[in-house]
Amino acid sequence: MIKLPESKLDPALIALDLDDTLLNKECTITPRTVAALRQAAAQGIYIVLCSGRAESGILPFVRMLDLAGTEQGRYLIAVNGTTIFDLHARQNIFTAKVPGETLVRAFEMAQAYGFPAQVYDSTTTYANEDNEFSRLDAELCHLNLKIVPDFKNYLMSGHTKMLVPGEPEKIKQLEAELKSELAGKAVVFVSKPFFLEIIPVNAGKGEAILRLADIIKIPHDKTMAFGDSMNDETMLRLSGYSVAMCNGLEYIQDISKYVTRRSNNEDGIGDFLEQFVL
């Protein structure tokens, strides 16, 4: 599926998911796409990396773009929208957390399936046990890993996100149960087939983009978002210009106004920006 604009678009803010969107299979941003984003920033467009990763896991890609010293590159959105970080002030300007009681109940239900769980701060993954997924996640996201023996008690302070890894078929079953059990208390979704995520209500990527747009006084209809998966749903639904990657989920392509003609491994974002924004 390809859905392209009929004329040039005029975003004032471009938000970009990382994995399978901005990043290619080598987990890097290629020179063509870097150049397109720098040109957009030079034209006054805010460039905002918007990821499920914690801040420390996003910073290597901030450095690749080399825009953090500019006004247009000063913000990032982390942990699926639960944190907005100002790189100039070096502080969060927005944070939302899932209440502790809700996380404990989610953890109990995950444990019934035999699944571990983990939560995050800006530098560290905190897991209830050492497992393949927690180590892989910490390594890929450039985070420290700490095992917390009394995990339930640790959860009670509330956290921005809980991730439950496991076998895709059972993860889908748990997702359905958690959505019913935690309705109105948390948002539950599968970001990748083996990752189930639990975040605060009204604190997804889309809501974060609109919050940031209000802070920097950009009209909501001048926001643009690129994404590929379920944790990108809210930003694609709420942004003025929603762009799904052609390698993304069919559902994500269906709900987006536009779909790139090239994948994340073919400079899909760079190609789209060159043709329809710059």
N, C-alpha and C positions, 0 to 999 in steps of 0.2 A: 504494500500500500504506500503510495506517495501522494501527499497533499501539499501543494506549493502555493505561495501567495501569487496573486495576479499582478501585484505592483510592489514597490519598495515599502518596507515597514519602518516605523519611527519609534523604537523603544528608547526609554530613558534609563532603564535598568535591565540587565540581562543576568538571570540566575541560572547556574549550571550544576546539574548533578555530576558526580564524578564517575563512579564505576559504570562501565558500559555506555557512557554518554560522552563526557569530555575525555576520559582516559581510553587509550586503545588497549589491546590485549597484552602489551608490554607494560601496562600501568604507567604510561607517560602521556604527556601532551605533545603532539608533534609540532614542528616549527611552523607549518602553514596555519594551524589553528591558533597557536600563540600569536602569530603576526596579526591575524584577523581580530583577535580580542584586544590586542594592544592598539590597533587602529581604531576600534570602537571606543576604547577608553580615551584616546586622544581627541575623539569627537565629542567627549563629554558624557558618554554612556557609562553608568556604573556597572562594573563587572563583579558579580557576587558568586563565589563558590558556595554550593548549597548541598550538603552531604549528610548521610547518616553517621559519618565518622565524627569523632570528637575533634576539638580544635587542633590538637597536636598531630592528628592524622591528616589534617587538611593543609597544614603549613608547608609541607614539601611542594605542593602544587601551587600554593601562593607564590613561593619562591621561583618556580618555573615561569610564571607569568610576569614576575618582576614589576608588579603594579602596586604593591602595598604602600609604597611611599607617596602615591598620588591620592587625591580625593576620590577618584573613581574606583580605586582598588582597596579602600580602607576597611571594608566590611566583609565578614563571612558569616554564613549560617551553618551551624553544626548540629549534630545529634538529631537529625530529621526535623529541624525547625524549633527545637526546644531551647536553643541558645542562639543569640545574635551577638557577635563579637566585633568590637571596634579595635582594629589593629593599631590605630594611632594612639588611642587612649589606653590600650592594652587592658581592656576590661570588657566584661559582658554588659550589654545595655538591655538585654532581656534574657530571662531564664524562666522556664516552667518545669515543674516536677510532677511525676505521678505520686500520689499519696502513699505513704508506707504501708498502710493496711491493704491497699489495692495490690501493691507489689507482692506482699506476703501471700495473699490469696492466689495470685497468678503463679507464684513459685510453687505453692503446694500442689496446684493442678498440673504444673509441668513435671514435678517430681512423681506424680502418680503415673506418668508415662515413662518414667525413668530418665527424663531429660535434665541436664544441668541448666544453669542460668547465669547471666552476668549483667552487671550494670557498670556505669562509667562516670569518670570526671574528665577534666580536660587533658589529663596526662596518663590515666591508668584505667585498665580493665580490672574489675573486681568480680571474681567468679567463686562459686561455692565449692568447686573442685577443679583440679588440674585435668584438662581434657584436650583432645586434639583441636576442637573448634576454638576454645579460648586462646590456646597458644597461637593458632593460625591467625585469628582475628587480631590479637595484640601485635603480631609481627607485621601483618599487612597494613595495619593502621598506625604503626609506629608508636605504640603505647606500651607502657609497663604493664606487667601482669602480677596481680596480687590475689592469693587464695585467702578467702575469709571463712574460717571455720564456723562461726556463729552467723551464718548468712541471713537468717530471718531477722535477727536483731539489727544487723547492718542495714537491711532494707527499710526499717521503720523510719529513718530520717527522710525518706523520699528521694527519688532520683529522676534524672531527665529521661532515661530510657532503660528498659530491660530487654535483653535479647535472649531468646531460647533457641538453641540449635538442636537439630535432630533429623530423623529420617523424613523425607518429604511427605509420604502418605500419612504418617502419624501426626506430623506438624499441621497438616490441613485439618485433621480431626480435632486437635487441640485448639486450633484457631477458632473453629465453630463454637466450641464449648466456652472459650474465653470471651468471645464476642457476646454471648448470651449472659454469662456470669458478670461481666464487667461493663455492661451497657450503661452509658452515661458517666462512667467513672474513669475510663481510659479508652484509647483507640488501639485496636489490635489489627495487625495485618502481616502478611508474609511478604518480605522484601525480596528474598531469593528463595528458591524451593526448600532450602534447608535452614532458613532463618525466619523465626517468628519474632516480631517486635511489638513492644507495648510502650506507648508514649502518652503524654497528657492529652486531655480533650482540648480542642481548639488551639493546638500548638504544633501543627504539622508544618511542612515546608511552605505550603501556600499561605497559611496565616502569617508565618514569619516574613515572607516577602512583602505582604501588604503592610505589616507593622513597620518594616524598614522603609518602605515607600512613604509611609506617613511621616516617619522621622526626618527623612531627607526631602520631603515635600515633592514627591513625584506622584502624579495621578495613577491610580490603579490600572487604568487602561493603557498605560505606557510601560507596563512591566512585561518582560518576556522570560519564559522558562523553557529549558531543554531537559528532558528526562526520558527514562526508558522502562521504569518498573513501578511496582505498587506504592513504594514509599515516595514516589513523585506525583501520585494522583492529585493531592490537594493543590500543589503548585501549578499543575497543568489545568485544573478546573478553575482556579482563581486568578491566574495571570491573564493580562490582556491579550498577549500573544503566546499561545501554548504550542510548543514544538516537540513532537515525539521523535525519537530516533527510529529509523527504519528497521533497526535490529531489536527494537523494544517489543514489549508484550503487545499482542493484538488489541487487547482491551485499552491499553494506554494510547495506542495509535488511534483507536476509535474515538476517544474522548477529546483528542487534541485537534486544534484548528488546522495545524500543519504537521507534515511528516517529512523528514529529511530524505533526500534522494541518495545519500551515501551513509554508510554505517559509521560507528565510532572508530572502526579500524581503517576508514577511508577519508578521514578528515570531514566527517559529516557536519560538524558545527562550523568549521572554517568555510566549507563550501556554501552552506546556507547563509552565513553572514556576508560573504563576498557577493553573493547574488542578490540578496533581498534586504540587506541592512546598510552596508557600507557604500 
